[in-house]
Amino acid sequence: MPDFYSDLSLMDFGISAEQGKFLRQVDKACKSIRAHEEKCYLNERLNQKIVPIFGPIGMLGCPVSRQYGGLGYDMLTYSLAIERIGMEGASLRTFFSVHTSIGQLVIQSWADEQQRQRILPNTTTGRKIMAFALTEPAAGSDPSSMVTKFEKRANGYVLKGKKHWIGNGTFAGVMTTYARDPVTGRISAFIVDGDASGIRKVEMKNKIGLLTVKNAEIFFDNCTIPKESLLGGEGQGLNIAYSALIDGRLSVAAGALGVMSDCLDECIRYSKEREQHGSVLAKKQLIQQHIALIAVNLESSRWLTYRAAVAAQELHGYVEKFQRDHDDWQSRLGRNNKEYSRLRSIADKFAALAKFHASNCAFDAANRSVQIFGSAGYKKTNRVARHFLDSRATTIYEGANEVLELKIASQILGKDYAAY
Ligand SMILES: Cc1cc2nc3c(=O)[nH]c(=O)nc-3n(C[C@H](O)[C@H](O)[C@H](O)COP(=O)(O)OP(=O)(O)OC[C@H]3O[C@@H](n4cnc5c(N)ncnc54)[C@H](O)[C@@H]3O)c2cc1C
């Protein structure tokens, strides 16, 4: 079938009545946490109500299989939930993106059964929150240049190095991290408990936004971990990290939709109330231009993101089936598996397109919204001011947008033209 038709097949955005009910519960949870989230933001504190409010409705494991305590929902339903949470701000939304998209889903996709049993049920209940520790001071956009290393011992591994900017990092009960074998130069992935011996976490202060997100520097000072900590095979680290970033980018895009929706709601309300020069702002053509552009960007981002969610679901569905059908799936999934490669490259492309476009549009929407509010939008007590501060990070993390542009171009032109 030509690509054109297979692309169209990624545009089925239907959800069931049960999923609709879940999304209404997410909406209710968002409304009930709103005031506390604002208070925490202004005090730069972690919102301790996230787990008690979102845990009972299943949002701490929305796309995680039911056998591990999750809801087992598809990536579109999960993205719609993330979109709604995004309306409360990228700060709140980042908690879930880290815990689930680049946390639990990495375990679900790459861990063996024992590892999944050990980790996932603890995380779907919220007893343990997850983090993803990839970035280092000298290895940001290019994780392949990482210097954190591991040494093999009789019963496990010793990690030495430093990661930084790790979301949920100060309190995560479990994380994946990535380190290089100094002998072979290959990078492997590891599952590390938050209280492993030799791990030290230092909160990163003075951020310009995402003020309820707790980012940490994580030091592995001869951090000793058992051999069961290896995730996937040795040397699979970058493959695993890059696959995690597909889900991470999708969640950033979905959250960006929420930011734009909320900006639009706030601007509609305020521009109909605020009068200057004898009429409300909503009657001024230049204000209408801002509002129209936010709406255009929201709708164009929305369809890209939903399409990316369906593509991600096709990939996850394939991986789950492959795991069920093959006992030796771990050694076979990423290697010479044409169908996996095909689905992964489609999901990768759409996630990059969606994240690039939606994050740029969300920051633009927040910027226009602050402009519409004028001085009233210049205080952190205002929702659009918080969107402005928070959405700035979304064009940087989960793949900085310049790098995503290059990635999109190389996906179109071919690998020989990769310009990064
Ligand atoms: C708020 C926040 C939360 C984060 N959370 C996490 C987390 O939970 N876990 C984690 O592992 N990491 C996290 N990060 C790190 C994030 O993923 C990196 O910041 C990001 O990958 C960019 O790396 P860098 O900051 O080192 O910038 P650099 O890689 O130094 O890039 C700087 C600039 O150069 C551009 N650039 C880089 N290479 C090229 C190129 N080849 N061509 C053109 N332009 C280029 C980039 O686009 C960017 O604009 C977080 C970062 C922030 C700010």
The ligand as a MOL file (V3000), in Angstrom:
LIG
                    3D

  0  0  0     0  0            999 V3000
M  V30 BEGIN CTAB
M  V30 COUNTS 53 58 0 0 0
M  V30 BEGIN ATOM
M  V30 1 C 13.5630 22.0410 32.4540 0
M  V30 2 C 14.3640 20.9230 31.9110 0
M  V30 3 C 14.0380 19.6200 32.2510 0
M  V30 4 C 14.8120 18.5540 31.7820 0
M  V30 5 N 14.5140 17.2710 32.1590 0
M  V30 6 C 15.3650 16.2510 31.8160 0
M  V30 7 C 15.1530 14.9090 32.3030 0
M  V30 8 O 14.1790 14.6220 33.0250 0
M  V30 9 N 16.0570 13.9490 31.9580 0
M  V30 10 C 17.1210 14.1960 31.1570 0
M  V30 11 O 17.8860 13.2880 30.8850 0
M  V30 12 N 17.3410 15.4680 30.6600 0
M  V30 13 C 16.4910 16.4860 30.9850 0
M  V30 14 N 16.7140 17.7620 30.5000 0
M  V30 15 C 17.8410 18.0010 29.6250 0
M  V30 16 C 17.4280 18.2820 28.1820 0
M  V30 17 O 17.0150 17.1110 27.5560 0
M  V30 18 C 18.6110 18.9760 27.4850 0
M  V30 19 O 18.6840 20.2660 28.0340 0
M  V30 20 C 18.4420 19.0390 25.9740 0
M  V30 21 O 18.6110 17.7700 25.4020 0
M  V30 22 C 19.4380 20.0080 25.3280 0
M  V30 23 O 20.7420 19.7600 25.7970 0
M  V30 24 P 21.6110 20.9840 26.3730 0
M  V30 25 O 20.7820 21.7340 27.3190 0
M  V30 26 O 22.8900 20.4240 26.8470 0
M  V30 27 O 21.8440 21.9270 25.1290 0
M  V30 28 P 22.9370 21.7380 23.9510 0
M  V30 29 O 22.9180 20.3480 23.4530 0
M  V30 30 O 24.2220 22.3110 24.4050 0
M  V30 31 O 22.3050 22.6760 22.8370 0
M  V30 32 C 22.3520 24.0970 22.9250 0
M  V30 33 C 21.7130 24.6760 21.6900 0
M  V30 34 O 22.4210 24.2420 20.5190 0
M  V30 35 C 21.5170 23.5950 19.6350 0
M  V30 36 N 22.2060 22.4870 18.9750 0
M  V30 37 C 22.7860 21.4020 19.5330 0
M  V30 38 N 23.2910 20.6150 18.5750 0
M  V30 39 C 23.0160 21.1990 17.3940 0
M  V30 40 C 23.2820 20.8870 16.0190 0
M  V30 41 N 23.9180 19.7600 15.6750 0
M  V30 42 N 22.8630 21.7430 15.0580 0
M  V30 43 C 22.2120 22.8820 15.3850 0
M  V30 44 N 21.9250 23.2440 16.6570 0
M  V30 45 C 22.3390 22.4180 17.6390 0
M  V30 46 C 20.3670 23.1050 20.4790 0
M  V30 47 O 19.1980 22.9570 19.7150 0
M  V30 48 C 20.2610 24.2280 21.4980 0
M  V30 49 O 19.5060 25.2740 20.9530 0
M  V30 50 C 15.9250 18.8200 30.9340 0
M  V30 51 C 16.2190 20.1360 30.5770 0
M  V30 52 C 15.4690 21.1830 31.0500 0
M  V30 53 C 15.8140 22.5840 30.6570 0
M  V30 END ATOM
M  V30 BEGIN BOND
M  V30 1 1 1 2
M  V30 2 1 2 3
M  V30 3 2 2 52
M  V30 4 2 3 4
M  V30 5 1 4 5
M  V30 6 1 4 50
M  V30 7 2 5 6
M  V30 8 1 6 7
M  V30 9 1 6 13
M  V30 10 2 7 8
M  V30 11 1 7 9
M  V30 12 1 9 10
M  V30 13 2 10 11
M  V30 14 1 10 12
M  V30 15 2 12 13
M  V30 16 1 13 14
M  V30 17 1 14 15
M  V30 18 1 14 50
M  V30 19 1 15 16
M  V30 20 1 16 17
M  V30 21 1 16 18
M  V30 22 1 18 19
M  V30 23 1 18 20
M  V30 24 1 20 21
M  V30 25 1 20 22
M  V30 26 1 22 23
M  V30 27 1 23 24
M  V30 28 2 24 25
M  V30 29 1 24 26
M  V30 30 1 24 27
M  V30 31 1 27 28
M  V30 32 2 28 29
M  V30 33 1 28 30
M  V30 34 1 28 31
M  V30 35 1 31 32
M  V30 36 1 32 33
M  V30 37 1 33 34
M  V30 38 1 33 48
M  V30 39 1 34 35
M  V30 40 1 35 36
M  V30 41 1 35 46
M  V30 42 1 36 37
M  V30 43 1 36 45
M  V30 44 2 37 38
M  V30 45 1 38 39
M  V30 46 1 39 40
M  V30 47 2 39 45
M  V30 48 1 40 41
M  V30 49 2 40 42
M  V30 50 1 42 43
M  V30 51 2 43 44
M  V30 52 1 44 45
M  V30 53 1 46 47
M  V30 54 1 46 48
M  V30 55 1 48 49
M  V30 56 2 50 51
M  V30 57 1 51 52
M  V30 58 1 52 53
M  V30 END BOND
M  V30 END CTAB
M  END
